[in-house]
């Protein structure tokens, strides 16, 4: 596995994406509306910033309301999501997603519960 992206909750993905492009010289490489969100990926060369702007009520809207803008999750890429989930189960880590589900950019994803991962919401992403 390797680092894939940091998911960042924001009220305005376009505005934050433009700021990051100017400040850090990052390029927007993918944009989509998915699962009630506007999602913008910026290339950091060894991973991405995934900007998550809610378009309707849901998990990210609730996160923003409770916590404000900021890092929502960290994602690790794997070539074998089913195998990674089996390893996680073998270690007794609670899964939010028992089975892979569709994620942004056409990838399969599964989330691990932060109570078992040091307080960090971890996403596994299969490329």
Backbone atoms as SQL, in Angstrom:
CREATE TABLE atoms (id INTEGER PRIMARY KEY, chain TEXT, resi INTEGER, resn TEXT, atom TEXT, x REAL, y REAL, z REAL);
INSERT INTO atoms VALUES
  (1, 'A', 1, 'UNK', 'N', 0.844, -1.183, 0.000),
  (2, 'A', 1, 'UNK', 'CA', 0.000, 0.000, 0.000),
  (3, 'A', 1, 'UNK', 'C', 0.885, 1.240, 0.000),
  (4, 'A', 2, 'UNK', 'N', 0.300, 2.308, -0.465),
  (5, 'A', 2, 'UNK', 'CA', 0.991, 3.592, -0.427),
  (6, 'A', 2, 'UNK', 'C', -0.043, 4.707, -0.246),
  (7, 'A', 3, 'UNK', 'N', 0.457, 5.863, 0.195),
  (8, 'A', 3, 'UNK', 'CA', -0.424, 7.017, 0.384),
  (9, 'A', 3, 'UNK', 'C', -1.086, 7.371, -0.939),
  (10, 'A', 4, 'UNK', 'N', -2.401, 7.626, -0.894),
  (11, 'A', 4, 'UNK', 'CA', -3.131, 8.018, -2.097),
  (12, 'A', 4, 'UNK', 'C', -3.590, 9.466, -2.005),
  (13, 'A', 5, 'UNK', 'N', -4.341, 9.818, -0.951),
  (14, 'A', 5, 'UNK', 'CA', -4.832, 11.192, -0.862),
  (15, 'A', 5, 'UNK', 'C', -5.261, 11.565, 0.556),
  (16, 'A', 6, 'UNK', 'N', -5.372, 12.864, 0.746),
  (17, 'A', 6, 'UNK', 'CA', -5.989, 13.428, 1.941),
  (18, 'A', 6, 'UNK', 'C', -7.319, 14.014, 1.512),
  (19, 'A', 7, 'UNK', 'N', -8.399, 13.548, 2.127),
  (20, 'A', 7, 'UNK', 'CA', -9.728, 14.080, 1.851),
  (21, 'A', 7, 'UNK', 'C', -9.979, 15.291, 2.731),
  (22, 'A', 8, 'UNK', 'N', -10.278, 16.420, 2.109),
  (23, 'A', 8, 'UNK', 'CA', -10.422, 17.688, 2.826),
  (24, 'A', 8, 'UNK', 'C', -11.842, 18.212, 2.635),
  (25, 'A', 9, 'UNK', 'N', -12.566, 18.339, 3.731),
  (26, 'A', 9, 'UNK', 'CA', -13.925, 18.884, 3.693),
  (27, 'A', 9, 'UNK', 'C', -13.849, 20.401, 3.580),
  (28, 'A', 10, 'UNK', 'N', -14.662, 20.971, 2.689),
  (29, 'A', 10, 'UNK', 'CA', -14.650, 22.405, 2.450),
  (30, 'A', 10, 'UNK', 'C', -16.033, 22.867, 2.018),
  (31, 'A', 11, 'UNK', 'N', -16.315, 24.128, 2.259),
  (32, 'A', 11, 'UNK', 'CA', -17.578, 24.712, 1.800),
  (33, 'A', 11, 'UNK', 'C', -17.530, 25.067, 0.314),
  (34, 'A', 12, 'UNK', 'N', -16.321, 25.231, -0.258),
  (35, 'A', 12, 'UNK', 'CA', -16.180, 25.651, -1.651),
  (36, 'A', 12, 'UNK', 'C', -14.932, 25.017, -2.272),
  (37, 'A', 13, 'UNK', 'N', -15.122, 23.890, -2.950),
  (38, 'A', 13, 'UNK', 'CA', -14.007, 23.146, -3.531),
  (39, 'A', 13, 'UNK', 'C', -13.298, 23.939, -4.626),
  (40, 'A', 14, 'UNK', 'N', -14.039, 24.677, -5.442),
  (41, 'A', 14, 'UNK', 'CA', -13.418, 25.449, -6.523),
  (42, 'A', 14, 'UNK', 'C', -12.507, 26.532, -5.961),
  (43, 'A', 15, 'UNK', 'N', -12.994, 27.232, -4.949),
  (44, 'A', 15, 'UNK', 'CA', -12.211, 28.309, -4.347),
  (45, 'A', 15, 'UNK', 'C', -10.955, 27.764, -3.667),
  (46, 'A', 16, 'UNK', 'N', -11.112, 26.686, -2.894),
  (47, 'A', 16, 'UNK', 'CA', -9.952, 26.099, -2.219),
  (48, 'A', 16, 'UNK', 'C', -8.979, 25.503, -3.228),
  (49, 'A', 17, 'UNK', 'N', -9.506, 24.892, -4.279),
  (50, 'A', 17, 'UNK', 'CA', -8.641, 24.346, -5.332),
  (51, 'A', 17, 'UNK', 'C', -7.824, 25.429, -6.000),
  (52, 'A', 18, 'UNK', 'N', -8.440, 26.563, -6.285),
  (53, 'A', 18, 'UNK', 'CA', -7.722, 27.687, -6.899),
  (54, 'A', 18, 'UNK', 'C', -6.646, 28.223, -5.959),
  (55, 'A', 19, 'UNK', 'N', -6.965, 28.301, -4.665),
  (56, 'A', 19, 'UNK', 'CA', -5.984, 28.756, -3.687),
  (57, 'A', 19, 'UNK', 'C', -4.788, 27.813, -3.630),
  (58, 'A', 20, 'UNK', 'N', -5.043, 26.510, -3.544),
  (59, 'A', 20, 'UNK', 'CA', -3.955, 25.533, -3.489),
  (60, 'A', 20, 'UNK', 'C', -3.130, 25.548, -4.773),
  (61, 'A', 21, 'UNK', 'N', -3.786, 25.758, -5.904),
  (62, 'A', 21, 'UNK', 'CA', -3.057, 25.840, -7.174),
  (63, 'A', 21, 'UNK', 'C', -2.094, 27.021, -7.152),
  (64, 'A', 22, 'UNK', 'N', -2.557, 28.168, -6.664),
  (65, 'A', 22, 'UNK', 'CA', -1.707, 29.359, -6.598),
  (66, 'A', 22, 'UNK', 'C', -0.609, 29.225, -5.545),
  (67, 'A', 23, 'UNK', 'N', -0.977, 28.772, -4.354),
  (68, 'A', 23, 'UNK', 'CA', -0.012, 28.690, -3.250),
  (69, 'A', 23, 'UNK', 'C', 1.057, 27.628, -3.470),
  (70, 'A', 24, 'UNK', 'N', 0.652, 26.467, -3.966),
  (71, 'A', 24, 'UNK', 'CA', 1.538, 25.313, -3.997),
  (72, 'A', 24, 'UNK', 'C', 1.882, 24.831, -5.398),
  (73, 'A', 25, 'UNK', 'N', 1.342, 25.496, -6.425),
  (74, 'A', 25, 'UNK', 'CA', 1.630, 25.089, -7.796),
  (75, 'A', 25, 'UNK', 'C', 1.009, 23.751, -8.164),
  (76, 'A', 26, 'UNK', 'N', -0.118, 23.404, -7.526),
  (77, 'A', 26, 'UNK', 'CA', -0.779, 22.133, -7.795),
  (78, 'A', 26, 'UNK', 'C', -1.731, 22.272, -8.975),
  (79, 'A', 27, 'UNK', 'N', -1.912, 21.166, -9.681),
  (80, 'A', 27, 'UNK', 'CA', -2.800, 21.141, -10.842),
  (81, 'A', 27, 'UNK', 'C', -4.061, 20.347, -10.521),
  (82, 'A', 28, 'UNK', 'N', -5.212, 20.908, -10.881),
  (83, 'A', 28, 'UNK', 'CA', -6.465, 20.159, -10.788),
  (84, 'A', 28, 'UNK', 'C', -6.433, 19.107, -11.889),
  (85, 'A', 29, 'UNK', 'N', -6.547, 17.822, -11.485),
  (86, 'A', 29, 'UNK', 'CA', -6.455, 16.730, -12.454),
  (87, 'A', 29, 'UNK', 'C', -7.769, 15.985, -12.639),
  (88, 'A', 30, 'UNK', 'N', -8.725, 16.232, -11.747),
  (89, 'A', 30, 'UNK', 'CA', -10.014, 15.563, -11.889),
  (90, 'A', 30, 'UNK', 'C', -11.060, 16.325, -11.088),
  (91, 'A', 31, 'UNK', 'N', -12.247, 16.474, -11.677),
  (92, 'A', 31, 'UNK', 'CA', -13.398, 17.077, -11.003),
  (93, 'A', 31, 'UNK', 'C', -14.629, 16.267, -11.357),
  (94, 'A', 32, 'UNK', 'N', -15.512, 16.106, -10.384),
  (95, 'A', 32, 'UNK', 'CA', -16.769, 15.409, -10.641),
  (96, 'A', 32, 'UNK', 'C', -17.777, 15.739, -9.552),
  (97, 'A', 33, 'UNK', 'N', -19.034, 15.467, -9.849),
  (98, 'A', 33, 'UNK', 'CA', -20.078, 15.463, -8.831),
  (99, 'A', 33, 'UNK', 'C', -20.406, 14.007, -8.583),
  (100, 'A', 34, 'UNK', 'N', -20.312, 13.622, -7.310),
  (101, 'A', 34, 'UNK', 'CA', -20.464, 12.211, -6.950),
  (102, 'A', 34, 'UNK', 'C', -21.092, 12.112, -5.567),
  (103, 'A', 35, 'UNK', 'N', -22.139, 11.335, -5.452),
  (104, 'A', 35, 'UNK', 'CA', -22.726, 11.007, -4.159),
  (105, 'A', 35, 'UNK', 'C', -23.072, 12.248, -3.331),
  (106, 'A', 36, 'UNK', 'N', -23.626, 13.266, -3.987),
  (107, 'A', 36, 'UNK', 'CA', -24.029, 14.487, -3.290),
  (108, 'A', 36, 'UNK', 'C', -22.889, 15.427, -2.966),
  (109, 'A', 37, 'UNK', 'N', -21.747, 15.238, -3.645),
  (110, 'A', 37, 'UNK', 'CA', -20.560, 16.057, -3.395),
  (111, 'A', 37, 'UNK', 'C', -19.994, 16.603, -4.696),
  (112, 'A', 38, 'UNK', 'N', -19.370, 17.773, -4.613),
  (113, 'A', 38, 'UNK', 'CA', -18.465, 18.221, -5.661),
  (114, 'A', 38, 'UNK', 'C', -17.085, 17.778, -5.194),
  (115, 'A', 39, 'UNK', 'N', -16.382, 17.019, -6.045),
  (116, 'A', 39, 'UNK', 'CA', -15.084, 16.452, -5.681),
  (117, 'A', 39, 'UNK', 'C', -14.041, 16.981, -6.654),
  (118, 'A', 40, 'UNK', 'N', -12.948, 17.521, -6.103),
  (119, 'A', 40, 'UNK', 'CA', -11.854, 18.065, -6.901),
  (120, 'A', 40, 'UNK', 'C', -10.559, 17.423, -6.417),
  (121, 'A', 41, 'UNK', 'N', -9.814, 16.833, -7.342),
  (122, 'A', 41, 'UNK', 'CA', -8.511, 16.249, -7.016),
  (123, 'A', 41, 'UNK', 'C', -7.402, 17.148, -7.541),
  (124, 'A', 42, 'UNK', 'N', -6.446, 17.463, -6.668),
  (125, 'A', 42, 'UNK', 'CA', -5.250, 18.210, -7.051),
  (126, 'A', 42, 'UNK', 'C', -4.043, 17.281, -6.919),
  (127, 'A', 43, 'UNK', 'N', -3.185, 17.283, -7.933),
  (128, 'A', 43, 'UNK', 'CA', -2.023, 16.406, -7.959),
  (129, 'A', 43, 'UNK', 'C', -0.886, 16.990, -7.133),
  (130, 'A', 44, 'UNK', 'N', -0.435, 16.213, -6.144),
  (131, 'A', 44, 'UNK', 'CA', 0.702, 16.600, -5.303),
  (132, 'A', 44, 'UNK', 'C', 1.948, 15.790, -5.671),
  (133, 'A', 45, 'UNK', 'N', 1.948, 15.138, -6.808),
  (134, 'A', 45, 'UNK', 'CA', 2.993, 14.278, -7.361),
  (135, 'A', 45, 'UNK', 'C', 3.098, 12.936, -6.656),
  (136, 'A', 46, 'UNK', 'N', 3.094, 12.890, -5.343),
  (137, 'A', 46, 'UNK', 'CA', 3.138, 11.606, -4.636),
  (138, 'A', 46, 'UNK', 'C', 1.811, 11.311, -3.943),
  (139, 'A', 47, 'UNK', 'N', 0.757, 11.919, -4.413),
  (140, 'A', 47, 'UNK', 'CA', -0.585, 11.747, -3.873),
  (141, 'A', 47, 'UNK', 'C', -1.449, 12.920, -4.291),
  (142, 'A', 48, 'UNK', 'N', -2.611, 12.999, -3.701),
  (143, 'A', 48, 'UNK', 'CA', -3.580, 14.026, -4.084),
  (144, 'A', 48, 'UNK', 'C', -4.171, 14.697, -2.852),
  (145, 'A', 49, 'UNK', 'N', -4.658, 15.914, -3.050),
  (146, 'A', 49, 'UNK', 'CA', -5.636, 16.515, -2.172),
  (147, 'A', 49, 'UNK', 'C', -6.980, 16.252, -2.833),
  (148, 'A', 50, 'UNK', 'N', -7.916, 15.675, -2.089),
  (149, 'A', 50, 'UNK', 'CA', -9.276, 15.451, -2.568),
  (150, 'A', 50, 'UNK', 'C', -10.166, 16.434, -1.817),
  (151, 'A', 51, 'UNK', 'N', -10.659, 17.444, -2.526),
  (152, 'A', 51, 'UNK', 'CA', -11.501, 18.462, -1.914),
  (153, 'A', 51, 'UNK', 'C', -12.951, 18.017, -2.013),
  (154, 'A', 52, 'UNK', 'N', -13.653, 18.043, -0.889),
  (155, 'A', 52, 'UNK', 'CA', -15.007, 17.519, -0.787),
  (156, 'A', 52, 'UNK', 'C', -15.963, 18.627, -0.370),
  (157, 'A', 53, 'UNK', 'N', -16.798, 19.052, -1.296),
  (158, 'A', 53, 'UNK', 'CA', -17.790, 20.097, -1.037),
  (159, 'A', 53, 'UNK', 'C', -19.186, 19.484, -1.088),
  (160, 'A', 54, 'UNK', 'N', -19.944, 19.544, -0.001),
  (161, 'A', 54, 'UNK', 'CA', -21.290, 18.969, -0.031),
  (162, 'A', 54, 'UNK', 'C', -22.232, 19.788, -0.912),
  (163, 'A', 55, 'UNK', 'N', -23.022, 19.081, -1.695),
  (164, 'A', 55, 'UNK', 'CA', -24.059, 19.706, -2.517),
  (165, 'A', 55, 'UNK', 'C', -25.445, 19.462, -1.921),
  (166, 'A', 56, 'UNK', 'N', -25.491, 18.580, -0.929),
  (167, 'A', 56, 'UNK', 'CA', -26.737, 18.241, -0.242),
  (168, 'A', 56, 'UNK', 'C', -26.377, 17.717, 1.141),
  (169, 'A', 57, 'UNK', 'N', -27.397, 17.481, 1.957),
  (170, 'A', 57, 'UNK', 'CA', -27.156, 16.925, 3.295),
  (171, 'A', 57, 'UNK', 'C', -26.508, 15.553, 3.158),
  (172, 'A', 58, 'UNK', 'N', -25.601, 15.254, 4.069),
  (173, 'A', 58, 'UNK', 'CA', -24.912, 13.969, 4.052),
  (174, 'A', 58, 'UNK', 'C', -23.732, 14.012, 5.003),
  (175, 'A', 59, 'UNK', 'N', -22.873, 13.029, 4.879),
  (176, 'A', 59, 'UNK', 'CA', -21.752, 12.859, 5.801),
  (177, 'A', 59, 'UNK', 'C', -20.836, 14.073, 5.835),
  (178, 'A', 60, 'UNK', 'N', -20.452, 14.602, 4.674),
  (179, 'A', 60, 'UNK', 'CA', -19.511, 15.729, 4.647),
  (180, 'A', 60, 'UNK', 'C', -20.184, 17.000, 5.161),
  (181, 'A', 61, 'UNK', 'N', -21.451, 17.204, 4.834),
  (182, 'A', 61, 'UNK', 'CA', -22.172, 18.370, 5.370),
  (183, 'A', 61, 'UNK', 'C', -22.226, 18.304, 6.892),
  (184, 'A', 62, 'UNK', 'N', -22.500, 17.120, 7.428),
  (185, 'A', 62, 'UNK', 'CA', -22.539, 16.951, 8.887),
  (186, 'A', 62, 'UNK', 'C', -21.154, 17.172, 9.492),
  (187, 'A', 63, 'UNK', 'N', -20.119, 16.682, 8.822),
  (188, 'A', 63, 'UNK', 'CA', -18.747, 16.878, 9.304),
  (189, 'A', 63, 'UNK', 'C', -18.420, 18.370, 9.372),
  (190, 'A', 64, 'UNK', 'N', -18.737, 19.106, 8.300),
  (191, 'A', 64, 'UNK', 'CA', -18.468, 20.544, 8.278),
  (192, 'A', 64, 'UNK', 'C', -19.224, 21.270, 9.385),
  (193, 'A', 65, 'UNK', 'N', -20.470, 20.888, 9.592),
  (194, 'A', 65, 'UNK', 'CA', -21.277, 21.527, 10.629),
  (195, 'A', 65, 'UNK', 'C', -20.685, 21.294, 12.021),
  (196, 'A', 66, 'UNK', 'N', -20.188, 20.095, 12.252),
  (197, 'A', 66, 'UNK', 'CA', -19.655, 19.746, 13.574),
  (198, 'A', 66, 'UNK', 'C', -18.219, 20.217, 13.782),
  (199, 'A', 67, 'UNK', 'N', -17.410, 20.188, 12.710),
  (200, 'A', 67, 'UNK', 'CA', -15.971, 20.401, 12.861),
  (201, 'A', 67, 'UNK', 'C', -15.403, 21.570, 12.077),
  (202, 'A', 68, 'UNK', 'N', -16.148, 22.074, 11.117),
  (203, 'A', 68, 'UNK', 'CA', -15.600, 23.080, 10.218),
  (204, 'A', 68, 'UNK', 'C', -14.738, 22.422, 9.161),
  (205, 'A', 69, 'UNK', 'N', -14.193, 23.227, 8.283),
  (206, 'A', 69, 'UNK', 'CA', -13.371, 22.725, 7.184),
  (207, 'A', 69, 'UNK', 'C', -12.087, 22.109, 7.719),
  (208, 'A', 70, 'UNK', 'N', -11.590, 21.105, 6.997),
  (209, 'A', 70, 'UNK', 'CA', -10.331, 20.487, 7.383),
  (210, 'A', 70, 'UNK', 'C', -10.215, 19.070, 6.872),
  (211, 'A', 71, 'UNK', 'N', -9.162, 18.407, 7.312),
  (212, 'A', 71, 'UNK', 'CA', -8.914, 17.039, 6.864),
  (213, 'A', 71, 'UNK', 'C', -10.003, 16.122, 7.403),
  (214, 'A', 72, 'UNK', 'N', -10.668, 15.429, 6.500),
  (215, 'A', 72, 'UNK', 'CA', -11.732, 14.501, 6.839),
  (216, 'A', 72, 'UNK', 'C', -11.202, 13.073, 6.944),
  (217, 'A', 73, 'UNK', 'N', -10.318, 12.682, 6.015),
  (218, 'A', 73, 'UNK', 'CA', -9.788, 11.323, 6.028),
  (219, 'A', 73, 'UNK', 'C', -8.450, 11.263, 5.302),
  (220, 'A', 74, 'UNK', 'N', -7.743, 10.167, 5.525),
  (221, 'A', 74, 'UNK', 'CA', -6.522, 9.847, 4.790),
  (222, 'A', 74, 'UNK', 'C', -6.752, 8.540, 4.062),
  (223, 'A', 75, 'UNK', 'N', -6.233, 8.445, 2.834),
  (224, 'A', 75, 'UNK', 'CA', -6.490, 7.268, 2.009),
  (225, 'A', 75, 'UNK', 'C', -5.187, 6.587, 1.602),
  (226, 'A', 76, 'UNK', 'N', -5.240, 5.270, 1.624),
  (227, 'A', 76, 'UNK', 'CA', -4.144, 4.431, 1.165),
  (228, 'A', 76, 'UNK', 'C', -4.611, 3.643, -0.043),
  (229, 'A', 77, 'UNK', 'N', -3.750, 3.548, -1.058),
  (230, 'A', 77, 'UNK', 'CA', -4.072, 2.808, -2.279),
  (231, 'A', 77, 'UNK', 'C', -3.601, 1.366, -2.145),
  (232, 'A', 78, 'UNK', 'N', -4.382, 0.474, -2.704),
  (233, 'A', 78, 'UNK', 'CA', -4.040, -0.945, -2.738),
  (234, 'A', 78, 'UNK', 'C', -4.444, -1.516, -4.088),
  (235, 'A', 79, 'UNK', 'N', -3.744, -2.561, -4.504),
  (236, 'A', 79, 'UNK', 'CA', -4.117, -3.277, -5.729),
  (237, 'A', 79, 'UNK', 'C', -5.116, -4.386, -5.429),
  (238, 'A', 80, 'UNK', 'N', -5.336, -4.671, -4.133),
  (239, 'A', 80, 'UNK', 'CA', -6.200, -5.780, -3.727),
  (240, 'A', 80, 'UNK', 'C', -7.041, -5.350, -2.522),
  (241, 'A', 81, 'UNK', 'N', -8.145, -4.694, -2.783),
  (242, 'A', 81, 'UNK', 'CA', -8.984, -4.183, -1.704),
  (243, 'A', 81, 'UNK', 'C', -9.580, -5.315, -0.871),
  (244, 'A', 82, 'UNK', 'N', -10.036, -6.373, -1.508),
  (245, 'A', 82, 'UNK', 'CA', -10.594, -7.515, -0.767),
  (246, 'A', 82, 'UNK', 'C', -9.555, -8.097, 0.185),
  (247, 'A', 83, 'UNK', 'N', -8.321, -8.267, -0.289),
  (248, 'A', 83, 'UNK', 'CA', -7.250, -8.786, 0.549),
  (249, 'A', 83, 'UNK', 'C', -6.921, -7.841, 1.694),
  (250, 'A', 84, 'UNK', 'N', -6.919, -6.528, 1.406),
  (251, 'A', 84, 'UNK', 'CA', -6.648, -5.536, 2.450),
  (252, 'A', 84, 'UNK', 'C', -7.731, -5.570, 3.518),
  (253, 'A', 85, 'UNK', 'N', -8.991, -5.718, 3.110),
  (254, 'A', 85, 'UNK', 'CA', -10.091, -5.806, 4.073),
  (255, 'A', 85, 'UNK', 'C', -9.975, -7.070, 4.926),
  (256, 'A', 86, 'UNK', 'N', -9.538, -8.159, 4.329),
  (257, 'A', 86, 'UNK', 'CA', -9.342, -9.404, 5.085),
  (258, 'A', 86, 'UNK', 'C', -8.253, -9.218, 6.145),
  (259, 'A', 87, 'UNK', 'N', -7.167, -8.547, 5.784),
  (260, 'A', 87, 'UNK', 'CA', -6.096, -8.264, 6.746),
  (261, 'A', 87, 'UNK', 'C', -6.621, -7.404, 7.890),
  (262, 'A', 88, 'UNK', 'N', -7.405, -6.390, 7.548),
  (263, 'A', 88, 'UNK', 'CA', -7.985, -5.508, 8.569),
  (264, 'A', 88, 'UNK', 'C', -8.884, -6.314, 9.510),
  (265, 'A', 89, 'UNK', 'N', -9.735, -7.158, 8.945),
  (266, 'A', 89, 'UNK', 'CA', -10.614, -8.003, 9.778),
  (267, 'A', 89, 'UNK', 'C', -9.790, -8.908, 10.696),
  (268, 'A', 90, 'UNK', 'N', -8.728, -9.502, 10.150),
  (269, 'A', 90, 'UNK', 'CA', -7.874, -10.399, 10.936),
  (270, 'A', 90, 'UNK', 'C', -7.254, -9.692, 12.137),
  (271, 'A', 91, 'UNK', 'N', -7.085, -8.372, 12.036),
  (272, 'A', 91, 'UNK', 'CA', -6.514, -7.594, 13.131),
  (273, 'A', 91, 'UNK', 'C', -7.577, -6.979, 14.045),
  (274, 'A', 92, 'UNK', 'N', -8.832, -7.330, 13.809),
  (275, 'A', 92, 'UNK', 'CA', -9.904, -6.885, 14.689),
  (276, 'A', 92, 'UNK', 'C', -10.286, -5.423, 14.542),
  (277, 'A', 93, 'UNK', 'N', -9.914, -4.804, 13.428),
  (278, 'A', 93, 'UNK', 'CA', -10.255, -3.399, 13.199),
  (279, 'A', 93, 'UNK', 'C', -11.682, -3.320, 12.655),
  (280, 'A', 94, 'UNK', 'N', -12.483, -2.439, 13.247),
  (281, 'A', 94, 'UNK', 'CA', -13.868, -2.270, 12.827),
  (282, 'A', 94, 'UNK', 'C', -13.921, -1.592, 11.467),
  (283, 'A', 95, 'UNK', 'N', -14.741, -2.139, 10.597),
  (284, 'A', 95, 'UNK', 'CA', -14.934, -1.579, 9.259),
  (285, 'A', 95, 'UNK', 'C', -16.217, -0.760, 9.223),
  (286, 'A', 96, 'UNK', 'N', -16.176, 0.361, 8.544),
  (287, 'A', 96, 'UNK', 'CA', -17.400, 1.101, 8.235),
  (288, 'A', 96, 'UNK', 'C', -18.062, 0.443, 7.037),
  (289, 'A', 97, 'UNK', 'N', -17.233, 0.042, 6.072),
  (290, 'A', 97, 'UNK', 'CA', -17.710, -0.664, 4.871),
  (291, 'A', 97, 'UNK', 'C', -17.221, -2.107, 4.927),
  (292, 'A', 98, 'UNK', 'N', -18.141, -3.035, 5.134),
  (293, 'A', 98, 'UNK', 'CA', -17.774, -4.454, 5.164),
  (294, 'A', 98, 'UNK', 'C', -17.346, -4.958, 3.787),
  (295, 'A', 99, 'UNK', 'N', -17.870, -4.339, 2.753),
  (296, 'A', 99, 'UNK', 'CA', -17.557, -4.700, 1.371),
  (297, 'A', 99, 'UNK', 'C', -17.155, -3.441, 0.617),
  (298, 'A', 100, 'UNK', 'N', -16.324, -3.574, -0.411),
  (299, 'A', 100, 'UNK', 'CA', -15.982, -2.404, -1.229),
  (300, 'A', 100, 'UNK', 'C', -17.232, -1.770, -1.827),
  (301, 'A', 101, 'UNK', 'N', -17.165, -0.456, -2.002),
  (302, 'A', 101, 'UNK', 'CA', -18.275, 0.276, -2.626),
  (303, 'A', 101, 'UNK', 'C', -17.695, 1.264, -3.621),
  (304, 'A', 102, 'UNK', 'N', -18.536, 1.772, -4.517),
  (305, 'A', 102, 'UNK', 'CA', -18.036, 2.754, -5.492),
  (306, 'A', 102, 'UNK', 'C', -17.586, 4.043, -4.801),
  (307, 'A', 103, 'UNK', 'N', -16.466, 4.564, -5.254),
  (308, 'A', 103, 'UNK', 'CA', -15.946, 5.826, -4.753),
  (309, 'A', 103, 'UNK', 'C', -15.721, 6.798, -5.892),
  (310, 'A', 104, 'UNK', 'N', -15.181, 7.951, -5.563),
  (311, 'A', 104, 'UNK', 'CA', -14.900, 8.971, -6.570),
  (312, 'A', 104, 'UNK', 'C', -13.887, 8.454, -7.579),
  (313, 'A', 105, 'UNK', 'N', -13.918, 9.060, -8.753),
  (314, 'A', 105, 'UNK', 'CA', -12.971, 8.789, -9.839),
  (315, 'A', 105, 'UNK', 'C', -13.054, 7.342, -10.327),
  (316, 'A', 106, 'UNK', 'N', -14.191, 6.674, -10.014),
  (317, 'A', 106, 'UNK', 'CA', -14.418, 5.318, -10.482),
  (318, 'A', 106, 'UNK', 'C', -13.696, 4.230, -9.709),
  (319, 'A', 107, 'UNK', 'N', -13.131, 4.563, -8.567),
  (320, 'A', 107, 'UNK', 'CA', -12.401, 3.581, -7.766),
  (321, 'A', 107, 'UNK', 'C', -13.330, 2.867, -6.784),
  (322, 'A', 108, 'UNK', 'N', -12.925, 1.677, -6.372),
  (323, 'A', 108, 'UNK', 'CA', -13.602, 0.974, -5.279),
  (324, 'A', 108, 'UNK', 'C', -12.937, 1.391, -3.983),
  (325, 'A', 109, 'UNK', 'N', -13.753, 1.588, -2.937),
  (326, 'A', 109, 'UNK', 'CA', -13.240, 2.087, -1.658),
  (327, 'A', 109, 'UNK', 'C', -13.884, 1.348, -0.492),
  (328, 'A', 110, 'UNK', 'N', -13.243, 1.456, 0.668),
  (329, 'A', 110, 'UNK', 'CA', -13.817, 0.996, 1.935),
  (330, 'A', 110, 'UNK', 'C', -13.172, 1.821, 3.041),
  (331, 'A', 111, 'UNK', 'N', -13.973, 2.176, 4.043),
  (332, 'A', 111, 'UNK', 'CA', -13.486, 2.988, 5.159),
  (333, 'A', 111, 'UNK', 'C', -13.337, 2.141, 6.417),
  (334, 'A', 112, 'UNK', 'N', -12.316, 2.486, 7.214),
  (335, 'A', 112, 'UNK', 'CA', -12.058, 1.849, 8.501),
  (336, 'A', 112, 'UNK', 'C', -12.495, 2.805, 9.598),
  (337, 'A', 113, 'UNK', 'N', -13.027, 2.258, 10.677),
  (338, 'A', 113, 'UNK', 'CA', -13.541, 3.105, 11.749),
  (339, 'A', 113, 'UNK', 'C', -12.401, 3.769, 12.511),
  (340, 'A', 114, 'UNK', 'N', -12.490, 5.084, 12.732),
  (341, 'A', 114, 'UNK', 'CA', -11.400, 5.795, 13.405),
  (342, 'A', 114, 'UNK', 'C', -11.151, 5.351, 14.850),
  (343, 'A', 115, 'UNK', 'N', -12.132, 4.731, 15.492),
  (344, 'A', 115, 'UNK', 'CA', -11.893, 4.310, 16.883),
  (345, 'A', 115, 'UNK', 'C', -10.816, 3.233, 16.959),
  (346, 'A', 116, 'UNK', 'N', -10.574, 2.540, 15.856),
  (347, 'A', 116, 'UNK', 'CA', -9.558, 1.481, 15.828),
  (348, 'A', 116, 'UNK', 'C', -8.308, 1.877, 15.046),
  (349, 'A', 117, 'UNK', 'N', -8.268, 3.103, 14.529),
  (350, 'A', 117, 'UNK', 'CA', -7.122, 3.531, 13.703),
  (351, 'A', 117, 'UNK', 'C', -6.514, 4.830, 14.226),
  (352, 'A', 118, 'UNK', 'N', -6.435, 4.951, 15.537),
  (353, 'A', 118, 'UNK', 'CA', -5.786, 6.108, 16.138),
  (354, 'A', 118, 'UNK', 'C', -6.521, 7.413, 15.955),
  (355, 'A', 119, 'UNK', 'N', -7.846, 7.344, 15.789),
  (356, 'A', 119, 'UNK', 'CA', -8.643, 8.552, 15.642),
  (357, 'A', 119, 'UNK', 'C', -8.688, 9.107, 14.229),
  (358, 'A', 120, 'UNK', 'N', -8.102, 8.389, 13.274),
  (359, 'A', 120, 'UNK', 'CA', -8.078, 8.830, 11.874),
  (360, 'A', 120, 'UNK', 'C', -9.051, 7.977, 11.068),
  (361, 'A', 121, 'UNK', 'N', -9.932, 8.628, 10.307),
  (362, 'A', 121, 'UNK', 'CA', -10.775, 7.916, 9.360),
  (363, 'A', 121, 'UNK', 'C', -9.882, 7.524, 8.185),
  (364, 'A', 122, 'UNK', 'N', -9.696, 6.217, 7.993),
  (365, 'A', 122, 'UNK', 'CA', -8.816, 5.719, 6.934),
  (366, 'A', 122, 'UNK', 'C', -9.674, 5.132, 5.825),
  (367, 'A', 123, 'UNK', 'N', -9.359, 5.515, 4.596),
  (368, 'A', 123, 'UNK', 'CA', -10.020, 4.975, 3.411),
  (369, 'A', 123, 'UNK', 'C', -9.016, 4.110, 2.669),
  (370, 'A', 124, 'UNK', 'N', -9.449, 2.922, 2.259),
  (371, 'A', 124, 'UNK', 'CA', -8.659, 2.074, 1.379),
  (372, 'A', 124, 'UNK', 'C', -9.227, 2.245, -0.025),
  (373, 'A', 125, 'UNK', 'N', -8.349, 2.463, -1.006),
  (374, 'A', 125, 'UNK', 'CA', -8.757, 2.731, -2.380),
  (375, 'A', 125, 'UNK', 'C', -8.076, 1.732, -3.313),
  (376, 'A', 126, 'UNK', 'N', -8.882, 1.073, -4.138),
  (377, 'A', 126, 'UNK', 'CA', -8.290, 0.173, -5.135),
  (378, 'A', 126, 'UNK', 'C', -8.212, 0.887, -6.469),
  (379, 'A', 127, 'UNK', 'N', -7.040, 0.890, -7.039),
  (380, 'A', 127, 'UNK', 'CA', -6.819, 1.519, -8.355),
  (381, 'A', 127, 'UNK', 'C', -6.837, 0.458, -9.434);
